[in-house]
Amino acid sequence: MQDQPHPPGRAGGLHETAEGAGPIPALVLADRLDAGLYLVSTPIGRARDITLRALDVLNAAELLAAEDTRTLRHLMAIHGIPLRGRQILSYHDHNADRARPAILAAITAGRSVAYCSDAGTPLVADPGFRLARDVAEAGGKVHAVPGASALLAALTVAGQPTDRFMFAGFAPSQRGARRRWLKELTGIDATVAIFESPRRVKELLKDLCETDGERDISVCRELTKKFEEVMRGPARGLVDLIPAEGLRGEVVVVMGPPAAVVTGDAAVLDALRARLDRMTMRDAVAEVAAETGRPRKEVYRMALTMQEDGNADGHAMA
């Protein structure tokens, strides 16, 4: 990837079985695939995190393309997927414009093409976007072969809300740009996932502290690997836990949403009055609670008191 570290996680050489147990052979199919582009998710750390369907596609595709051909060859060797004379085409940011026409031509000619990024799900911080778009615009089929994703793995273990989240990609490497970028992100009412170089994580958190040092942060390191670690806490506290030289391994930083601003009683009552003449009490309470950061039960009690005092029209609870 141009001027960026690799996405968190790389396909590793681990081929593990439970202690005292032998390997259980998996049935890998090589049924003919329909023509089209198959975006194959690969492990982010442990080689055994690949799916059986991904192995089937890698076994059956007529042409293979990869961000790093060595990584894909290694992964296929681990799982016993033969090349059988098939070509692995290199496709990455530096050669995408030159390599893309060959892939488009193969699909147009009725061939199946499997594309893998270095690790994880293609098109997530990955050069496959233009390829998938151009195949679709040319009338070709684009298929997802889902599996491992550093982004989703981090959201799973971070302990942050996931009802609304944003993937912000890689943090800018220059300090000034990074500060402006973080200031914009801290205003978003959602959990934000960031890919960052392990050696720059401490600087990222220092810059965040200038905007919101109390922001709840999870630093997820080496996901799925032997030394997997998740550090959780306010940005100001995590800065002191990270060595000056940074961390080792691949990192995803997950930033929790901004803390709700608790509004005073007078403003809550005004917000209720503005709504109770045009919506049910249930809807008014839900909106005001979300807007003000006050517990819904508390807002509901205030609405009932307004009714009893004759300060509202008294809409029935729906």
N, C-alpha and C positions, 0 to 999 in steps of 0.2 A: 504494500500500500504506500502511496506516495507520501513521503515525509511523515509517516505515522508508524508507531510500533505495531507489531502484529496484534490482531484481536486476541483477547484473553483466551488462553488455552491453545495447545497444539496437540495433534494426534500423537500420543506417546507410544512407547514400545512395550507396554505392559500387557501381558496376556495371562490374567490371573484366574485361578480356580479356588474354591473353598478349601481350607486346610484339610488334608486327608482325602480329598475327592479328586477323581479323575475328570478329564474334559468330557463334555457331553457333545457329541457331534451334532451340528446344526445342518438342516437341509437348506442348501443354497441353490436356488433355481436359476436357470438360464433360458427361460422362455423368451421368445422373440418379443421385443418391445415395439410399440408403435413409434412411428417417426415423431421426433420432437426433442425438446430440451428438458432434461431431468436435473433438477437442482437438488443435489444429494447432501444432506447434513452429515457431518462427520464428527467424531468425538472431540471434546475440548481438552481431554486429559487422558482418560483411560480408554484404551483401544476397544475394550469390550462394551463400551457404551454405544456402539453402532447398532442400528436396527437391522433385522433380518431383511426387510424390504430394501434397505440401502445396499446390502450385500448382493441381493438379487439383481438390482439395477447395475451395479458395478460389474457383475458377472456377465450381464447380457448386453450392455450398451455396445454399439458398434464403434463409437468414437468416444474417447475419454478426454476431458479437459480439466485442468487444475491450476489453481493459483501457484502452487509449488509442486511440480511433477514428482520430486523426490519424496515429499510427504505422502502423496497418494500411492506411489509405488510401495512405500514402506507399509502403509496401512493395508493394502491389498495382500502383500506378502504375509503379514501377520495372520490374516484370515483365510489364507489359502486360495485367493482369487487369482487365477492365471490371466496373464495378458493375452496369450494365444495370438501373438503377432499384432495385436491392436496398438494403435498409436495413442500416446498421451500428449495432448497438445498443451503447451504452456499458455496460460491466459491470465494476465495480471495488469495492473494499472499502467505499466510502462510499455506494454505491447498490445494493449486491447484493440486499438484501432487497426493494427495490422493483422491480428489473429481472428478478429470477429468475422470477417468475410468468409473464411474457410469453414467456420462452424455453421454460419447461415447457409452456405452452399450445401453442406452435408445434410442438413435438415430438409432443405428444399428438394434434395435428391432422394428423400425418403429414408434417411438414416436416423438412428437414435443416438443422442449425445448426452452423456452424463457429465455434469460440471460440479466440482468440489472446490470449496475455498480451503485455506490452510487448516481451519478447524471451525467447527460449529456450523451454523446455518448460513448458506449462501445469501448474499445481498444484505446482510446485517454487517455494516462497516466493511464492505467487501466490493470488489470491482465488477460483480456480476449484473448490476442494474441495467447498464446499457445493453448487455447481451440479451437479457430476458425481454426487455422492451422491444428491441429490434426483431427478435424472433416472433413475438406476438404481432407486431406491425406488419410483418411479412406473411402473416397468416399461419405461422407454425404453432404447434401446441407447446405450452410450457407447463411442466408438472412439478409439484413440490413433493420431495421425499423427506418428510420432517424427521427431526431427531434432536440431537444435542444443540443447545444454544447457551452461550455464556451469559447473555442478557437475561434470559428466563431463569437460568440457574441462580443467578445473583438475586433476582427478585424473589425467588423461592426462599432463600435462606437469610435474606437481609433483615426480616422482621419489620419491614416498612409497609404502609398501606399499598395495596395493589389494585384497588377499585378504579384508580386512574393513574396512569404512569406515562412517562415520556422517555424515549431513548435519545440522548443528546450527542451520541457519538464520542469522538476523541476531544479532550480538552485542548485548547490552543497551547502551543509550547511557549510562546512569548508572554511574559508576565502581564504587560499592559492589556493585550488582547484577552488573556485569560480572566483578568479582573472584570473587564466589561462583560464578558460572556457569562461569568458567574453571577454578576449583578442582575442580568436579565433572567437567568434561570431561577434565582431565588424568589422571584415574583410570581412564578407559575404555581398554581394551586394543584399540584400533583407530585407524586414521587418521581424523581429524575435519576436515571441510570447513566453513568459516565464511564467510558473507557479511558484509562490513564496509564501512562508509563509508570512502572513501579518506582523508578528513581525520582519521579516528580510528584508523587502522592503527597508528600509532606508540604511541598510548595503550594499545591492545590488547596490543601486544607488551611494553610496560612492565609492565602488570599481570600478564602471563604470567610474566615474569621473577621476580616475587615468589614464584611457585609452583614454576616449573621453567625456569630460564633457559637450560638446556642442551637443551631440547626442540627437535628437528629441525623446522624450519618452512619452508614455501614460500609466498612472497607472489606471487600470480599477478595481473598487471595488464594490462588492455586486451586480453584474450584474443581472438584472431582478427583483431585490428586492426593498423594499421600500426606502432604503437609497443608491440606486445606485449612483455612483459618478465616473467621469472620470477626472483625472488631466493630463493636457497636457503641455509640455514645455521641455526645455533642461534639461538634467539630473542634471546639477549643480544647476538649479533653483528649481527643484522639491525636492531635498534633504532637503532644508530649510522648505518646507511645511509639511513634514512628522514628526510627534512627535518622540522623542527619543525612546519611547516604541513601535513604529511601528503603524500600522493601525489596524482597526477592520474589521472582515469579510473576505471573500474570494477575492483573488487578482490575476489578470493577468497583467503582464507588457508587453507592446508592444513597441519594439524598432525600430524606423524608420531606413531605409537604410543609409549607410554613405553618407555624402554630396559629390556631384560630385566635382572632382578636376578640376578646370578650367585651361586649357592648353593655353600657350602663342600662339601668332599669328604664329610665325616661325614654331613651332611644328605642328600646324594645317595645314599650307601650305605644309610641308613635308609629312604629312599623306595623304593629297589630291593627291599630285604628285605620291605617291606610288600606289595609287588606280586607278587614272583616265586613266592609260594606259591599264587597264585590266577589268574595269567595267563601267557601265553607271554613269553619273553624279549623278543621283538620288540615286543609291546605295552607291556611294562613300560618298556623303554628309551625308546620313543616318548613315553609319558606323562611320565616323569621328565625327559627332555630339555626338553619343552615347559614343564613346571612350574618347572624350576630355571634355565632359560636357558643350560644347558651344551650344547655340541655333541653331537649324537647319537652320533657315533663315539667320543667320549670316554666317554660314559655306557655305551656298549656294551662298551668295554674294561674298565671298572670292573665290569660285570656278569660278564664272563668271568673276571676275577680272583677274584670272589666264588665262582664255581663251582669254580675250581681249588683254592681254599683250603677248600672244604667249608662255606662260610658261607651257602649257599643250597641249595634242593632240586635245582637243576640242571635246570630245564625246558629242553627242546630248542628250538633256534631254529625258529620256525614259518615 
